[in-house]
Amino acid sequence: MSDASSTPQPVTLAQAFWYWLKLGFVSFGGPTGQIAIMHQDLVERRRWISERRFLHALNYCMVLPGPEAIQLATYIGWMMHRTRGGIIAGTLFFLPSLVILIALSWIYMAFGAVPAVAGILYGIKPAVTAIVVFAAYRIGSRALKNAALWSVAAAAFVAIFAFDVPFPYIVLAAGIIGYIGGRLAPDKFVTGGGHGTAEKSYGAAIIDDNTPTPEHALFTWSRLVRVCAAGLVLWAGALLVPLALYGWDAPLTQMGWFFTKAALLTFGGAYAVLPYVYQGGVEHYQWLTAAQMIDGLALGETTPGPLIMVVTFIGFVGGWSRQLFGPDSLFLAGAVAATLVTYFTFLPSFLFIFAGAPLIETTHGNLKFTAPLTGITAAVVGVVLNLAVFFAWHVLWPGATRDAPFAGAFEWATAAIGIGALVALFRYKVGIIPLIGACGAAGLVYIFAKPLFAYLLSIT
């Protein structure tokens, strides 16, 4: 490592490739943890990019729909090694998670009824509910700084909980409220939309504060047209294949179309879009059940990569359960569907960077989208809280239905595990993976001990 006063040696594409691949295997902790890892590696240790340029890129990614961590990796990879560098950085960010989740989804579908696996999942379900509650708290503690934003969050909760308002309409309404509020009461809508400004220098960087913008990063209308045209071809071409083979109403075609829309609505991170994915995947298309959705979120929490990778699980379960290629090719059907929904989920993120980042790099101006984003983020708190209520309902009353919301026995053991998970998160700040591991172990012990307890009760 060179001293801080000297600029590090240029990084080759091969060196960058191995770094992004390693990052794909260690990027746990959700977007906050993933961004922190990149900051520590790329700004502090390796000095590939300066603090100011890092935050400038991050602030742009924050106002885009889609997972900001993967977009930030794509942005930095693009700055350093043009379009191919961005493709490598972004793809390797989620590729390990795709492979791991396909394998875990196969185990889940093939062996989920085995008592040991069922016991682990029994304990994981309340842990996931606690994690979603904690996510609502974390987002709310940062976003809800005044009564106006609390009102937006409350209205979003009531809209989706009591009236089943579709998630896209909530996002649209919140963005409009934020835009209007930013003009009428700007002091109420200035809390979101960025990660601040640079306050510290870690030494000379390859892409430093005053490094001239490279030619490929300069904005031109011709380049924008080419990127948009390429994106349209990549999207339409991939959607036309299942459309031509199976028709518009076929599961693969509908998955491609639905997850394209989901990718354009992920303002506020993965937790914000989960209710929309639930509405589509569980209620409308019925690719999976509510219980399977909770299990998929648990698997997404325990694997590296962005949390929105839960869509891979949804695709796998949908392809498997619909037996897309016949009863003898269940794994193939699941793997193809999982890969397809992952492709359509992340394609827009690449296009947003390749199309919009040149303008951001050329202008180096302040973004003007923070007020609508603040309104959307406030609404996300209410939406995520609704998701927590929904998960808790299905976990604590697994036999309940809409017509009989409290039917069946109350799961006291599940409630105890969930309360313990909440205490661990709020009081002791336990990490996500240790928490899920501990709750899975508790569920395993309970499932195997339950017959013994029932027997002892029967003889007393």
C-alpha positions as CSV (number, residue, x, y, z in Angstrom):
1,M,0.0,0.0,0.0
2,S,1.4,3.4,-1.0
3,D,1.5,6.3,1.4
4,A,-1.6,8.6,1.6
5,S,0.1,11.4,-0.3
6,S,0.8,9.3,-3.4
7,T,-1.9,8.1,-5.8
8,P,-2.3,4.3,-5.9
9,Q,-1.3,2.4,-9.0
10,P,-4.1,2.0,-11.6
11,V,-6.3,-1.0,-11.2
12,T,-6.6,-3.5,-14.0
13,L,-9.9,-5.0,-15.1
14,A,-8.7,-8.4,-13.9
15,Q,-7.9,-7.0,-10.4
16,A,-11.3,-5.3,-10.3
17,F,-12.9,-8.6,-11.3
18,W,-11.5,-10.5,-8.4
19,Y,-12.4,-7.8,-6.0
20,W,-16.1,-7.6,-7.1
21,L,-16.3,-11.4,-7.1
22,K,-15.0,-11.5,-3.5
23,L,-17.5,-8.7,-2.6
24,G,-20.3,-10.8,-3.9
25,F,-19.6,-13.5,-1.4
26,V,-19.1,-11.3,1.7
27,S,-21.8,-8.6,1.1
28,F,-23.9,-9.4,4.1
29,G,-25.8,-6.9,6.2
30,G,-28.2,-5.4,3.8
31,P,-27.6,-2.1,1.9
32,T,-26.2,-0.3,4.9
33,G,-23.6,-3.0,5.6
34,Q,-22.8,-3.5,1.9
35,I,-22.2,0.3,1.4
36,A,-20.1,0.3,4.5
37,I,-17.9,-2.6,3.2
38,M,-17.4,-0.8,-0.1
39,H,-16.6,2.5,1.7
40,Q,-14.0,0.8,3.9
41,D,-12.4,-1.1,1.0
42,L,-12.6,1.4,-1.9
43,V,-12.3,4.7,-0.1
44,E,-10.3,4.0,3.0
45,R,-8.0,1.1,2.2
46,R,-7.5,0.8,-1.5
47,R,-8.3,4.4,-2.4
48,W,-9.9,3.6,-5.7
49,I,-12.2,6.6,-5.3
50,S,-12.3,9.6,-3.0
51,E,-14.8,10.2,-0.2
52,R,-16.5,13.0,-2.1
53,R,-16.9,11.2,-5.4
54,F,-18.1,8.1,-3.5
55,L,-20.8,10.1,-1.8
56,H,-21.7,11.9,-5.0
57,A,-22.3,8.6,-6.7
58,L,-24.2,7.2,-3.7
59,N,-26.5,10.2,-3.5
60,Y,-27.5,9.6,-7.1
61,C,-28.1,5.9,-6.5
62,M,-30.3,6.8,-3.5
63,V,-32.9,8.6,-5.6
64,L,-33.1,5.7,-8.1
65,P,-35.5,2.8,-7.9
66,G,-33.7,-0.4,-7.2
67,P,-31.0,-1.6,-4.7
68,E,-28.6,1.3,-4.1
69,A,-25.7,-0.9,-3.1
70,I,-25.5,-2.8,-6.4
71,Q,-26.1,0.4,-8.3
72,L,-23.2,2.0,-6.4
73,A,-20.9,-0.9,-7.3
74,T,-22.0,-0.7,-10.9
75,Y,-21.3,3.1,-10.9
76,I,-17.8,2.7,-9.5
77,G,-17.0,-0.2,-11.9
78,W,-18.3,1.9,-14.8
79,M,-16.2,4.9,-13.8
80,M,-13.1,2.8,-13.6
81,H,-13.4,0.5,-16.5
82,R,-16.2,1.8,-18.7
83,T,-19.4,-0.2,-19.4
84,R,-17.8,-3.6,-19.1
85,G,-16.4,-2.7,-15.7
86,G,-19.9,-1.7,-14.6
87,I,-21.4,-4.9,-15.9
88,I,-18.8,-7.0,-14.1
89,A,-19.2,-5.1,-10.8
90,G,-23.0,-5.2,-10.8
91,T,-23.3,-8.8,-12.0
92,L,-20.8,-10.2,-9.6
93,F,-22.5,-8.3,-6.7
94,F,-25.6,-10.6,-7.0
95,L,-24.3,-13.7,-9.0
96,P,-23.0,-15.6,-5.9
97,S,-26.3,-15.0,-4.2
98,L,-28.3,-16.2,-7.2
99,V,-26.4,-19.5,-7.2
100,I,-26.7,-19.9,-3.5
101,L,-30.4,-19.1,-3.4
102,I,-31.2,-21.5,-6.2
103,A,-29.4,-24.3,-4.2
104,L,-31.2,-23.3,-1.0
105,S,-34.5,-23.0,-2.8
106,W,-34.1,-26.5,-4.2
107,I,-33.4,-27.9,-0.7
108,Y,-36.4,-26.1,0.6
109,M,-38.8,-27.4,-2.0
110,A,-37.3,-30.9,-2.0
111,F,-36.8,-31.5,1.7
112,G,-38.9,-28.8,3.4
113,A,-41.2,-31.4,4.9
114,V,-38.3,-33.2,6.6
115,P,-38.8,-32.7,10.4
116,A,-35.4,-31.2,10.9
117,V,-35.8,-28.7,8.1
118,A,-39.4,-27.9,9.2
119,G,-38.2,-27.3,12.8
120,I,-35.6,-24.8,11.7
121,L,-38.1,-23.0,9.5
122,Y,-40.6,-23.0,12.5
123,G,-38.1,-20.9,14.5
124,I,-37.0,-18.8,11.6
125,K,-40.5,-17.5,10.8
126,P,-40.9,-15.4,14.0
127,A,-37.3,-14.2,13.6
128,V,-38.1,-12.8,10.2
129,T,-41.2,-11.1,11.6
130,A,-39.0,-9.5,14.3
131,I,-36.5,-8.4,11.6
132,V,-39.2,-6.7,9.6
133,V,-40.4,-4.9,12.7
134,F,-36.9,-3.8,13.4
135,A,-36.5,-2.6,9.8
136,A,-39.6,-0.4,10.1
137,Y,-38.1,1.0,13.3
138,R,-34.7,1.8,11.7
139,I,-36.2,3.4,8.7
140,G,-38.7,5.3,10.8
141,S,-36.1,6.6,13.2
142,R,-34.1,8.1,10.3
143,A,-37.0,9.3,8.2
144,L,-39.8,10.5,10.4
145,K,-38.4,13.7,11.9
146,N,-41.7,15.7,12.1
147,A,-45.4,15.4,12.3
148,A,-45.9,15.8,8.5
149,L,-43.8,12.8,7.8
150,W,-45.4,10.8,10.6
151,S,-48.8,11.6,8.9
152,V,-47.5,10.3,5.6
153,A,-46.4,7.1,7.2
154,A,-49.7,6.6,9.0
155,A,-51.7,7.3,5.9
156,A,-49.6,4.8,4.0
157,F,-50.2,2.1,6.7
158,V,-54.0,2.7,6.7
159,A,-54.2,2.7,2.9
160,I,-52.5,-0.7,2.4
161,F,-53.8,-2.3,5.7
162,A,-57.4,-1.2,5.6
163,F,-58.1,-0.5,1.9
164,D,-55.6,-2.8,0.1
165,V,-54.4,0.2,-2.0
166,P,-51.8,-1.2,-4.5
167,F,-48.2,-0.3,-3.6
168,P,-47.5,1.7,-6.8
169,Y,-50.3,4.1,-6.0
170,I,-48.9,4.7,-2.5
171,V,-45.5,5.4,-3.9
172,L,-46.9,7.8,-6.5
173,A,-49.1,9.6,-3.9
174,A,-46.2,9.9,-1.4
175,G,-43.9,11.3,-4.1
176,I,-46.4,13.9,-5.1
177,I,-46.9,14.9,-1.4
178,G,-43.2,15.1,-1.0
179,Y,-42.8,17.3,-4.1
180,I,-45.6,19.6,-3.0
181,G,-44.4,19.7,0.6
182,G,-40.9,20.4,-0.5
183,R,-42.1,23.6,-2.2
184,L,-44.6,24.7,0.4
185,A,-42.8,23.6,3.6
186,P,-39.2,22.7,2.6
187,D,-38.1,22.5,6.2
188,K,-40.4,19.5,6.7
189,F,-39.1,17.5,3.7
190,V,-35.3,17.8,3.8
191,T,-34.4,14.8,5.9
192,G,-34.1,12.2,3.1
193,G,-32.4,11.6,-0.2
194,G,-28.7,11.4,0.5
195,H,-25.9,10.4,2.7
196,G,-24.4,13.8,3.5
197,T,-21.2,15.4,2.2
198,A,-17.6,14.4,2.5
199,E,-15.9,15.4,5.7
200,K,-12.7,13.4,5.6
201,S,-9.9,12.6,3.2
202,Y,-8.1,9.3,3.3
203,G,-5.4,10.4,0.9
204,A,-5.0,10.6,-2.8
205,A,-7.3,8.3,-4.8
206,I,-7.3,7.0,-8.3
207,I,-10.6,8.8,-8.9
208,D,-9.9,11.8,-6.7
209,D,-12.0,15.0,-6.1
210,N,-10.3,16.8,-8.9
211,T,-9.7,13.9,-11.3
212,P,-11.1,15.0,-14.7
213,T,-14.2,13.1,-15.8
214,P,-13.1,10.4,-18.3
215,E,-14.3,10.6,-21.8
216,H,-16.7,7.6,-21.5
217,A,-18.3,9.3,-18.5
218,L,-19.2,12.5,-20.3
219,F,-22.8,13.0,-21.2
220,T,-23.8,13.0,-24.8
221,W,-27.2,12.6,-26.3
222,S,-26.0,10.0,-28.8
223,R,-24.6,7.9,-26.0
224,L,-27.9,8.2,-24.1
225,V,-29.9,7.1,-27.1
226,R,-27.6,4.1,-27.6
227,V,-27.9,3.0,-24.0
228,C,-31.7,3.4,-24.0
229,A,-31.9,1.4,-27.3
230,A,-29.7,-1.3,-26.0
231,G,-31.7,-1.5,-22.8
232,L,-35.0,-1.8,-24.7
233,V,-33.5,-4.6,-26.9
234,L,-32.2,-6.5,-23.8
235,W,-35.6,-6.2,-22.0
236,A,-37.9,-6.8,-25.0
237,G,-35.7,-9.6,-26.4
238,A,-35.8,-11.5,-23.1
239,L,-39.5,-11.0,-22.7
240,L,-40.3,-12.0,-26.3
241,V,-38.8,-15.5,-25.8
242,P,-41.3,-16.8,-23.3
243,L,-44.0,-14.8,-25.0
244,A,-43.3,-16.5,-28.3
245,L,-42.9,-20.0,-26.8
246,Y,-45.8,-20.0,-24.2
247,G,-48.0,-16.9,-24.7
248,W,-48.7,-13.8,-22.7
249,D,-50.6,-15.5,-19.8
250,A,-47.8,-18.1,-19.2
251,P,-46.0,-18.0,-15.9
252,L,-42.6,-17.1,-17.3
253,T,-44.0,-14.3,-19.4
254,Q,-46.0,-12.9,-16.5
255,M,-42.9,-13.2,-14.2
256,G,-40.9,-11.1,-16.6
257,W,-43.5,-8.4,-16.9
258,F,-44.3,-8.3,-13.2
259,F,-40.8,-8.1,-11.9
260,T,-40.0,-5.4,-14.5
261,K,-42.7,-3.3,-12.8
262,A,-41.3,-4.3,-9.4
263,A,-37.8,-3.2,-10.3
264,L,-39.2,0.3,-11.2
265,L,-40.9,0.6,-7.8
266,T,-38.2,-0.3,-5.3
267,F,-37.8,3.2,-3.9
268,G,-36.8,2.9,-0.3
269,G,-35.1,-0.5,-0.6
270,A,-36.1,-4.1,-0.7
271,Y,-38.4,-3.9,2.4
272,A,-40.5,-1.3,0.6
273,V,-41.2,-3.4,-2.4
274,L,-41.9,-6.6,-0.5
275,P,-45.6,-5.7,0.0
276,Y,-45.9,-5.2,-3.8
277,V,-44.1,-8.5,-4.5
278,Y,-46.4,-10.2,-2.0
279,Q,-49.5,-8.7,-3.5
280,G,-48.5,-10.0,-6.9
281,G,-46.7,-13.3,-6.1
282,V,-49.0,-14.5,-3.4
283,E,-52.4,-13.0,-3.9
284,H,-52.7,-12.3,-7.6
285,Y,-50.5,-14.9,-9.4
286,Q,-50.3,-17.4,-6.5
287,W,-46.8,-18.5,-7.4
288,L,-46.2,-19.2,-3.7
289,T,-48.0,-19.2,-0.4
290,A,-47.7,-16.6,2.4
291,A,-45.8,-19.0,4.6
292,Q,-43.4,-19.7,1.7
293,M,-42.9,-15.9,1.3
294,I,-41.8,-15.6,4.9
295,D,-39.4,-18.6,4.5
296,G,-38.0,-17.0,1.3
297,L,-37.3,-13.7,3.1
298,A,-35.5,-15.7,5.8
299,L,-33.2,-17.3,3.1
300,G,-32.7,-13.9,1.6
301,E,-31.6,-12.5,4.9
302,T,-29.0,-15.3,5.4
303,T,-27.3,-15.1,2.0
304,P,-24.9,-12.4,0.7
305,G,-26.1,-9.9,-1.8
306,P,-29.0,-7.5,-1.9
307,L,-32.2,-8.5,0.1
308,I,-34.3,-8.0,-3.0
309,M,-32.7,-11.4,-4.0
310,V,-35.8,-12.9,-2.3
311,V,-37.3,-12.6,-5.9
312,T,-35.0,-15.4,-6.9
313,F,-36.7,-17.6,-4.3
314,I,-40.1,-16.5,-5.5
315,G,-39.3,-17.3,-9.1
316,F,-37.9,-20.8,-8.1
317,V,-40.9,-21.7,-6.1
318,G,-43.2,-20.4,-8.8
319,G,-41.5,-22.4,-11.5
320,W,-41.3,-25.5,-9.4
321,S,-44.9,-25.4,-8.2
322,R,-46.3,-24.7,-11.6
323,Q,-44.2,-27.6,-13.1
324,L,-43.3,-25.4,-16.1
325,F,-41.4,-28.2,-17.9
326,G,-43.3,-31.2,-16.5
327,P,-43.2,-33.2,-13.2
328,D,-39.7,-34.7,-14.1
329,S,-38.0,-31.3,-14.5
330,L,-38.9,-29.4,-11.4
331,F,-35.4,-28.2,-10.6
332,L,-34.9,-27.0,-14.2
333,A,-38.2,-25.1,-14.1
334,G,-37.3,-23.5,-10.8
335,A,-33.8,-22.5,-11.9
336,V,-35.0,-21.0,-15.2
337,A,-37.8,-19.0,-13.5
338,A,-35.4,-17.9,-10.7
339,T,-32.8,-16.7,-13.3
340,L,-35.5,-15.0,-15.4
341,V,-36.9,-12.9,-12.5
342,T,-33.5,-12.0,-11.3
343,Y,-32.6,-10.7,-14.8
344,F,-35.7,-8.6,-15.1
345,T,-35.2,-7.3,-11.5
346,F,-31.7,-6.0,-12.0
347,L,-31.7,-5.0,-15.7
348,P,-33.2,-1.5,-14.9
349,S,-30.5,-0.8,-12.3
350,F,-27.7,-1.2,-14.9
351,L,-29.6,1.0,-17.4
352,F,-30.2,3.7,-14.8
353,I,-26.4,3.9,-14.2
354,F,-25.3,3.7,-17.8
355,A,-27.9,6.3,-18.9
356,G,-28.0,8.7,-16.0
357,A,-24.5,8.6,-14.4
358,P,-22.8,10.5,-17.3
359,L,-25.1,13.4,-16.7
360,I,-24.4,13.3,-12.9
361,E,-20.6,13.1,-13.5
362,T,-20.7,15.9,-16.0
363,T,-22.7,18.3,-14.0
364,H,-21.5,17.5,-10.4
365,G,-24.6,19.4,-9.4
366,N,-26.8,18.9,-6.4
367,L,-29.8,16.6,-6.9
368,K,-33.2,18.1,-6.7
369,F,-35.2,15.0,-5.9
370,T,-34.8,14.7,-2.2
371,A,-38.2,16.1,-1.2
372,P,-40.2,13.5,-3.2
373,L,-37.8,10.8,-2.0
374,T,-38.4,12.0,1.6
375,G,-42.2,11.6,1.1
376,I,-41.7,8.1,-0.4
377,T,-39.4,7.0,2.5
378,A,-42.0,8.2,5.0
379,A,-44.6,6.1,3.3
380,V,-42.3,3.1,3.2
381,V,-42.3,3.1,7.0
382,G,-46.1,2.6,7.0
383,V,-45.9,0.0,4.3
384,V,-43.1,-2.0,6.0
385,L,-45.1,-1.9,9.3
386,N,-48.0,-3.4,7.5
387,L,-45.8,-6.1,6.2
388,A,-44.7,-6.9,9.8
389,V,-48.3,-7.1,11.0
390,F,-49.1,-9.4,8.1
391,F,-46.2,-11.7,8.8
392,A,-47.0,-11.8,12.5
393,W,-50.7,-12.7,11.8
394,H,-49.7,-15.6,9.6
395,V,-47.0,-16.8,12.0
396,L,-49.0,-16.6,15.2
397,W,-52.3,-17.9,13.7
398,P,-51.2,-20.2,10.9
399,G,-54.7,-21.5,10.4
400,A,-56.3,-18.0,10.0
401,T,-58.0,-16.8,6.9
402,R,-59.5,-13.4,5.8
403,D,-62.9,-14.6,6.7
404,A,-61.7,-16.0,10.1
405,P,-58.7,-13.9,11.0
406,F,-58.1,-15.6,14.3
407,A,-59.1,-19.2,13.5
408,G,-57.0,-22.0,14.8
409,A,-54.7,-22.3,17.8
410,F,-52.4,-19.5,18.8
411,E,-48.8,-20.5,18.5
412,W,-47.4,-19.7,21.9
413,A,-43.9,-21.1,21.1
414,T,-43.7,-19.0,18.0
415,A,-44.7,-15.9,20.0
416,A,-42.0,-16.7,22.6
417,I,-39.3,-17.0,19.9
418,G,-40.5,-13.8,18.3
419,I,-40.4,-11.8,21.5
420,G,-36.9,-13.2,22.2
421,A,-35.8,-12.1,18.7
422,L,-37.2,-8.6,19.3
423,V,-35.3,-8.2,22.5
424,A,-32.1,-9.5,20.9
425,L,-32.5,-6.9,18.1
426,F,-33.6,-3.9,20.1
427,R,-31.7,-4.4,23.3
428,Y,-28.6,-6.3,22.4
429,K,-28.1,-5.3,18.8
430,V,-27.6,-9.0,17.7
431,G,-26.7,-9.5,14.0
432,I,-29.2,-10.9,11.6
433,I,-27.4,-14.1,10.8
434,P,-26.7,-15.1,14.5
435,L,-30.3,-14.2,15.3
436,I,-31.7,-16.4,12.5
437,G,-29.3,-19.2,13.5
438,A,-30.4,-19.1,17.2
439,C,-34.1,-18.9,16.3
440,G,-33.7,-21.8,13.9
441,A,-32.1,-23.8,16.6
442,A,-34.8,-23.0,19.0
443,G,-37.4,-24.1,16.5
444,L,-35.6,-27.3,15.9
445,V,-35.5,-28.1,19.6
446,Y,-39.1,-27.3,20.0
447,I,-40.3,-29.5,17.1
448,F,-38.4,-32.5,18.4
449,A,-39.4,-31.8,22.0
450,K,-43.0,-31.2,21.3
451,P,-44.1,-34.9,21.2
452,L,-42.3,-35.5,24.4
453,F,-44.1,-32.6,26.1
454,A,-47.4,-33.9,24.7
455,Y,-46.7,-37.3,26.0
456,L,-45.8,-36.1,29.5
457,L,-48.9,-34.0,29.7
458,S,-51.0,-37.0,28.7
459,I,-49.7,-39.2,31.5
460,T,-50.0,-36.6,34.2
